[in-house]
């Protein structure tokens, strides 16, 4: 394409003027293409947008797959697919093993039910021997495990909580089971670092609540 004549620019050498003319000519060609796109350009633009949408969707699904698979060796697409296939095979193997173990479970349940029913038919001497039981053992620093068996009387549980509070112990977890007029309760208590708990004295106070006749 022949270069369009331009007016001389004052202060520029002939080489610099030629460079400016070349840049301006190229910019004008680009502007012309942007202002008057042909049918072929519009068609390519639509294909490019569709390809971008497709890749964005695939990348999103790939990220979701990586989030589901626990062990990803590499972040490439090929490695992700291989790891996902291995994980699916592992899950299928676990499913097969569990299905093979299922037939033996009902027999075990029946044995447990039979042992439970036989325990219910036993005389009530066992809980009578265990009533008034208080076991207090350290779990780790400032944390203790308290196991108790006592008669299920109104207000006893509240008195136990008040005793823990009075000794500066906070109950973190509690599990209680009632059976034949008795309660078996397990406490997990925690003591603040700045406070010192006297285990023997706390045990005695708990025992006095559930067995007041020993006072």
MODELLER restraints for C-alpha pairs under 7 A, 6 or more apart:
rsr = mdl.restraints
at = mdl.atoms
rsr.add(forms.Gaussian(group=physical.xy_distance, feature=features.Distance(at['CA:66:A'], at['CA:80:A']), mean=6.69, stdev=0.5))
rsr.add(forms.Gaussian(group=physical.xy_distance, feature=features.Distance(at['CA:69:A'], at['CA:84:A']), mean=5.97, stdev=0.5))
rsr.add(forms.Gaussian(group=physical.xy_distance, feature=features.Distance(at['CA:69:A'], at['CA:87:A']), mean=6.74, stdev=0.5))
rsr.add(forms.Gaussian(group=physical.xy_distance, feature=features.Distance(at['CA:72:A'], at['CA:80:A']), mean=6.30, stdev=0.5))
rsr.add(forms.Gaussian(group=physical.xy_distance, feature=features.Distance(at['CA:72:A'], at['CA:83:A']), mean=6.12, stdev=0.5))
rsr.add(forms.Gaussian(group=physical.xy_distance, feature=features.Distance(at['CA:73:A'], at['CA:79:A']), mean=6.77, stdev=0.5))
rsr.add(forms.Gaussian(group=physical.xy_distance, feature=features.Distance(at['CA:74:A'], at['CA:80:A']), mean=6.85, stdev=0.5))
rsr.add(forms.Gaussian(group=physical.xy_distance, feature=features.Distance(at['CA:130:A'], at['CA:149:A']), mean=6.65, stdev=0.5))
rsr.add(forms.Gaussian(group=physical.xy_distance, feature=features.Distance(at['CA:131:A'], at['CA:149:A']), mean=5.44, stdev=0.5))
rsr.add(forms.Gaussian(group=physical.xy_distance, feature=features.Distance(at['CA:131:A'], at['CA:150:A']), mean=5.07, stdev=0.5))
rsr.add(forms.Gaussian(group=physical.xy_distance, feature=features.Distance(at['CA:131:A'], at['CA:151:A']), mean=6.92, stdev=0.5))
rsr.add(forms.Gaussian(group=physical.xy_distance, feature=features.Distance(at['CA:132:A'], at['CA:149:A']), mean=5.84, stdev=0.5))
rsr.add(forms.Gaussian(group=physical.xy_distance, feature=features.Distance(at['CA:132:A'], at['CA:150:A']), mean=5.25, stdev=0.5))
rsr.add(forms.Gaussian(group=physical.xy_distance, feature=features.Distance(at['CA:132:A'], at['CA:207:A']), mean=6.49, stdev=0.5))
rsr.add(forms.Gaussian(group=physical.xy_distance, feature=features.Distance(at['CA:132:A'], at['CA:210:A']), mean=5.95, stdev=0.5))
rsr.add(forms.Gaussian(group=physical.xy_distance, feature=features.Distance(at['CA:132:A'], at['CA:211:A']), mean=5.87, stdev=0.5))
rsr.add(forms.Gaussian(group=physical.xy_distance, feature=features.Distance(at['CA:133:A'], at['CA:148:A']), mean=5.23, stdev=0.5))
rsr.add(forms.Gaussian(group=physical.xy_distance, feature=features.Distance(at['CA:133:A'], at['CA:149:A']), mean=5.07, stdev=0.5))
rsr.add(forms.Gaussian(group=physical.xy_distance, feature=features.Distance(at['CA:133:A'], at['CA:150:A']), mean=6.89, stdev=0.5))
rsr.add(forms.Gaussian(group=physical.xy_distance, feature=features.Distance(at['CA:134:A'], at['CA:147:A']), mean=5.84, stdev=0.5))
rsr.add(forms.Gaussian(group=physical.xy_distance, feature=features.Distance(at['CA:134:A'], at['CA:148:A']), mean=4.59, stdev=0.5))
rsr.add(forms.Gaussian(group=physical.xy_distance, feature=features.Distance(at['CA:134:A'], at['CA:149:A']), mean=6.91, stdev=0.5))
rsr.add(forms.Gaussian(group=physical.xy_distance, feature=features.Distance(at['CA:134:A'], at['CA:203:A']), mean=6.74, stdev=0.5))
rsr.add(forms.Gaussian(group=physical.xy_distance, feature=features.Distance(at['CA:134:A'], at['CA:207:A']), mean=6.48, stdev=0.5))
rsr.add(forms.Gaussian(group=physical.xy_distance, feature=features.Distance(at['CA:135:A'], at['CA:146:A']), mean=5.58, stdev=0.5))
rsr.add(forms.Gaussian(group=physical.xy_distance, feature=features.Distance(at['CA:135:A'], at['CA:147:A']), mean=5.09, stdev=0.5))
rsr.add(forms.Gaussian(group=physical.xy_distance, feature=features.Distance(at['CA:135:A'], at['CA:148:A']), mean=6.41, stdev=0.5))
rsr.add(forms.Gaussian(group=physical.xy_distance, feature=features.Distance(at['CA:136:A'], at['CA:144:A']), mean=6.77, stdev=0.5))
rsr.add(forms.Gaussian(group=physical.xy_distance, feature=features.Distance(at['CA:136:A'], at['CA:145:A']), mean=5.69, stdev=0.5))
rsr.add(forms.Gaussian(group=physical.xy_distance, feature=features.Distance(at['CA:136:A'], at['CA:146:A']), mean=4.45, stdev=0.5))
rsr.add(forms.Gaussian(group=physical.xy_distance, feature=features.Distance(at['CA:136:A'], at['CA:147:A']), mean=6.55, stdev=0.5))
rsr.add(forms.Gaussian(group=physical.xy_distance, feature=features.Distance(at['CA:136:A'], at['CA:203:A']), mean=6.88, stdev=0.5))
rsr.add(forms.Gaussian(group=physical.xy_distance, feature=features.Distance(at['CA:137:A'], at['CA:144:A']), mean=5.63, stdev=0.5))
rsr.add(forms.Gaussian(group=physical.xy_distance, feature=features.Distance(at['CA:137:A'], at['CA:145:A']), mean=5.18, stdev=0.5))
rsr.add(forms.Gaussian(group=physical.xy_distance, feature=features.Distance(at['CA:137:A'], at['CA:146:A']), mean=6.48, stdev=0.5))
rsr.add(forms.Gaussian(group=physical.xy_distance, feature=features.Distance(at['CA:138:A'], at['CA:144:A']), mean=4.24, stdev=0.5))
rsr.add(forms.Gaussian(group=physical.xy_distance, feature=features.Distance(at['CA:138:A'], at['CA:145:A']), mean=6.02, stdev=0.5))
rsr.add(forms.Gaussian(group=physical.xy_distance, feature=features.Distance(at['CA:139:A'], at['CA:145:A']), mean=6.16, stdev=0.5))
rsr.add(forms.Gaussian(group=physical.xy_distance, feature=features.Distance(at['CA:142:A'], at['CA:190:A']), mean=5.60, stdev=0.5))
rsr.add(forms.Gaussian(group=physical.xy_distance, feature=features.Distance(at['CA:142:A'], at['CA:191:A']), mean=5.08, stdev=0.5))
rsr.add(forms.Gaussian(group=physical.xy_distance, feature=features.Distance(at['CA:142:A'], at['CA:192:A']), mean=6.79, stdev=0.5))
rsr.add(forms.Gaussian(group=physical.xy_distance, feature=features.Distance(at['CA:142:A'], at['CA:193:A']), mean=6.66, stdev=0.5))
rsr.add(forms.Gaussian(group=physical.xy_distance, feature=features.Distance(at['CA:143:A'], at['CA:189:A']), mean=5.73, stdev=0.5))
rsr.add(forms.Gaussian(group=physical.xy_distance, feature=features.Distance(at['CA:143:A'], at['CA:190:A']), mean=4.45, stdev=0.5))
rsr.add(forms.Gaussian(group=physical.xy_distance, feature=features.Distance(at['CA:143:A'], at['CA:191:A']), mean=6.41, stdev=0.5))
rsr.add(forms.Gaussian(group=physical.xy_distance, feature=features.Distance(at['CA:144:A'], at['CA:188:A']), mean=5.84, stdev=0.5))
rsr.add(forms.Gaussian(group=physical.xy_distance, feature=features.Distance(at['CA:144:A'], at['CA:189:A']), mean=5.36, stdev=0.5))
rsr.add(forms.Gaussian(group=physical.xy_distance, feature=features.Distance(at['CA:144:A'], at['CA:190:A']), mean=6.47, stdev=0.5))
rsr.add(forms.Gaussian(group=physical.xy_distance, feature=features.Distance(at['CA:145:A'], at['CA:187:A']), mean=6.00, stdev=0.5))
rsr.add(forms.Gaussian(group=physical.xy_distance, feature=features.Distance(at['CA:145:A'], at['CA:188:A']), mean=4.89, stdev=0.5))
rsr.add(forms.Gaussian(group=physical.xy_distance, feature=features.Distance(at['CA:145:A'], at['CA:189:A']), mean=6.63, stdev=0.5))
rsr.add(forms.Gaussian(group=physical.xy_distance, feature=features.Distance(at['CA:146:A'], at['CA:186:A']), mean=5.63, stdev=0.5))
rsr.add(forms.Gaussian(group=physical.xy_distance, feature=features.Distance(at['CA:146:A'], at['CA:187:A']), mean=4.96, stdev=0.5))
rsr.add(forms.Gaussian(group=physical.xy_distance, feature=features.Distance(at['CA:146:A'], at['CA:188:A']), mean=6.27, stdev=0.5))
rsr.add(forms.Gaussian(group=physical.xy_distance, feature=features.Distance(at['CA:147:A'], at['CA:185:A']), mean=5.93, stdev=0.5))
rsr.add(forms.Gaussian(group=physical.xy_distance, feature=features.Distance(at['CA:147:A'], at['CA:186:A']), mean=4.47, stdev=0.5))
rsr.add(forms.Gaussian(group=physical.xy_distance, feature=features.Distance(at['CA:147:A'], at['CA:187:A']), mean=6.40, stdev=0.5))
rsr.add(forms.Gaussian(group=physical.xy_distance, feature=features.Distance(at['CA:148:A'], at['CA:184:A']), mean=5.72, stdev=0.5))
rsr.add(forms.Gaussian(group=physical.xy_distance, feature=features.Distance(at['CA:148:A'], at['CA:185:A']), mean=5.32, stdev=0.5))
rsr.add(forms.Gaussian(group=physical.xy_distance, feature=features.Distance(at['CA:148:A'], at['CA:186:A']), mean=6.37, stdev=0.5))
rsr.add(forms.Gaussian(group=physical.xy_distance, feature=features.Distance(at['CA:149:A'], at['CA:182:A']), mean=6.95, stdev=0.5))
rsr.add(forms.Gaussian(group=physical.xy_distance, feature=features.Distance(at['CA:149:A'], at['CA:183:A']), mean=5.59, stdev=0.5))
rsr.add(forms.Gaussian(group=physical.xy_distance, feature=features.Distance(at['CA:149:A'], at['CA:184:A']), mean=4.47, stdev=0.5))
rsr.add(forms.Gaussian(group=physical.xy_distance, feature=features.Distance(at['CA:149:A'], at['CA:185:A']), mean=6.46, stdev=0.5))
rsr.add(forms.Gaussian(group=physical.xy_distance, feature=features.Distance(at['CA:150:A'], at['CA:182:A']), mean=5.64, stdev=0.5))
rsr.add(forms.Gaussian(group=physical.xy_distance, feature=features.Distance(at['CA:150:A'], at['CA:183:A']), mean=5.49, stdev=0.5))
rsr.add(forms.Gaussian(group=physical.xy_distance, feature=features.Distance(at['CA:150:A'], at['CA:184:A']), mean=6.78, stdev=0.5))
rsr.add(forms.Gaussian(group=physical.xy_distance, feature=features.Distance(at['CA:150:A'], at['CA:210:A']), mean=5.79, stdev=0.5))
rsr.add(forms.Gaussian(group=physical.xy_distance, feature=features.Distance(at['CA:151:A'], at['CA:181:A']), mean=6.09, stdev=0.5))
rsr.add(forms.Gaussian(group=physical.xy_distance, feature=features.Distance(at['CA:151:A'], at['CA:182:A']), mean=4.37, stdev=0.5))
rsr.add(forms.Gaussian(group=physical.xy_distance, feature=features.Distance(at['CA:151:A'], at['CA:183:A']), mean=6.10, stdev=0.5))
rsr.add(forms.Gaussian(group=physical.xy_distance, feature=features.Distance(at['CA:152:A'], at['CA:181:A']), mean=5.43, stdev=0.5))
rsr.add(forms.Gaussian(group=physical.xy_distance, feature=features.Distance(at['CA:152:A'], at['CA:182:A']), mean=4.77, stdev=0.5))
rsr.add(forms.Gaussian(group=physical.xy_distance, feature=features.Distance(at['CA:152:A'], at['CA:183:A']), mean=5.50, stdev=0.5))
rsr.add(forms.Gaussian(group=physical.xy_distance, feature=features.Distance(at['CA:160:A'], at['CA:206:A']), mean=6.54, stdev=0.5))
rsr.add(forms.Gaussian(group=physical.xy_distance, feature=features.Distance(at['CA:164:A'], at['CA:170:A']), mean=6.74, stdev=0.5))
rsr.add(forms.Gaussian(group=physical.xy_distance, feature=features.Distance(at['CA:167:A'], at['CA:197:A']), mean=6.65, stdev=0.5))
rsr.add(forms.Gaussian(group=physical.xy_distance, feature=features.Distance(at['CA:168:A'], at['CA:191:A']), mean=6.28, stdev=0.5))
rsr.add(forms.Gaussian(group=physical.xy_distance, feature=features.Distance(at['CA:169:A'], at['CA:189:A']), mean=5.94, stdev=0.5))
rsr.add(forms.Gaussian(group=physical.xy_distance, feature=features.Distance(at['CA:169:A'], at['CA:190:A']), mean=5.52, stdev=0.5))
rsr.add(forms.Gaussian(group=physical.xy_distance, feature=features.Distance(at['CA:169:A'], at['CA:191:A']), mean=4.74, stdev=0.5))
rsr.add(forms.Gaussian(group=physical.xy_distance, feature=features.Distance(at['CA:170:A'], at['CA:189:A']), mean=5.33, stdev=0.5))
rsr.add(forms.Gaussian(group=physical.xy_distance, feature=features.Distance(at['CA:170:A'], at['CA:190:A']), mean=5.18, stdev=0.5))
rsr.add(forms.Gaussian(group=physical.xy_distance, feature=features.Distance(at['CA:170:A'], at['CA:191:A']), mean=6.29, stdev=0.5))
rsr.add(forms.Gaussian(group=physical.xy_distance, feature=features.Distance(at['CA:171:A'], at['CA:187:A']), mean=6.69, stdev=0.5))
rsr.add(forms.Gaussian(group=physical.xy_distance, feature=features.Distance(at['CA:171:A'], at['CA:188:A']), mean=5.87, stdev=0.5))
rsr.add(forms.Gaussian(group=physical.xy_distance, feature=features.Distance(at['CA:171:A'], at['CA:189:A']), mean=4.38, stdev=0.5))
rsr.add(forms.Gaussian(group=physical.xy_distance, feature=features.Distance(at['CA:171:A'], at['CA:190:A']), mean=6.46, stdev=0.5))
rsr.add(forms.Gaussian(group=physical.xy_distance, feature=features.Distance(at['CA:172:A'], at['CA:188:A']), mean=5.63, stdev=0.5))
rsr.add(forms.Gaussian(group=physical.xy_distance, feature=features.Distance(at['CA:172:A'], at['CA:189:A']), mean=5.58, stdev=0.5))
rsr.add(forms.Gaussian(group=physical.xy_distance, feature=features.Distance(at['CA:172:A'], at['CA:190:A']), mean=6.80, stdev=0.5))
rsr.add(forms.Gaussian(group=physical.xy_distance, feature=features.Distance(at['CA:173:A'], at['CA:187:A']), mean=5.94, stdev=0.5))
rsr.add(forms.Gaussian(group=physical.xy_distance, feature=features.Distance(at['CA:173:A'], at['CA:188:A']), mean=5.19, stdev=0.5))
rsr.add(forms.Gaussian(group=physical.xy_distance, feature=features.Distance(at['CA:174:A'], at['CA:186:A']), mean=5.65, stdev=0.5))
rsr.add(forms.Gaussian(group=physical.xy_distance, feature=features.Distance(at['CA:174:A'], at['CA:187:A']), mean=4.58, stdev=0.5))
rsr.add(forms.Gaussian(group=physical.xy_distance, feature=features.Distance(at['CA:174:A'], at['CA:188:A']), mean=6.38, stdev=0.5))
rsr.add(forms.Gaussian(group=physical.xy_distance, feature=features.Distance(at['CA:175:A'], at['CA:185:A']), mean=5.63, stdev=0.5))
rsr.add(forms.Gaussian(group=physical.xy_distance, feature=features.Distance(at['CA:175:A'], at['CA:186:A']), mean=5.23, stdev=0.5))
rsr.add(forms.Gaussian(group=physical.xy_distance, feature=features.Distance(at['CA:175:A'], at['CA:187:A']), mean=6.70, stdev=0.5))
rsr.add(forms.Gaussian(group=physical.xy_distance, feature=features.Distance(at['CA:176:A'], at['CA:183:A']), mean=6.67, stdev=0.5))
rsr.add(forms.Gaussian(group=physical.xy_distance, feature=features.Distance(at['CA:176:A'], at['CA:184:A']), mean=5.62, stdev=0.5))
rsr.add(forms.Gaussian(group=physical.xy_distance, feature=features.Distance(at['CA:176:A'], at['CA:185:A']), mean=4.15, stdev=0.5))
rsr.add(forms.Gaussian(group=physical.xy_distance, feature=features.Distance(at['CA:176:A'], at['CA:186:A']), mean=6.34, stdev=0.5))
rsr.add(forms.Gaussian(group=physical.xy_distance, feature=features.Distance(at['CA:177:A'], at['CA:183:A']), mean=5.63, stdev=0.5))
rsr.add(forms.Gaussian(group=physical.xy_distance, feature=features.Distance(at['CA:177:A'], at['CA:184:A']), mean=5.27, stdev=0.5))
rsr.add(forms.Gaussian(group=physical.xy_distance, feature=features.Distance(at['CA:177:A'], at['CA:185:A']), mean=6.40, stdev=0.5))
rsr.add(forms.Gaussian(group=physical.xy_distance, feature=features.Distance(at['CA:178:A'], at['CA:184:A']), mean=6.41, stdev=0.5))
rsr.add(forms.Gaussian(group=physical.xy_distance, feature=features.Distance(at['CA:208:A'], at['CA:214:A']), mean=6.77, stdev=0.5))
rsr.add(forms.Gaussian(group=physical.xy_distance, feature=features.Distance(at['CA:208:A'], at['CA:215:A']), mean=6.46, stdev=0.5))
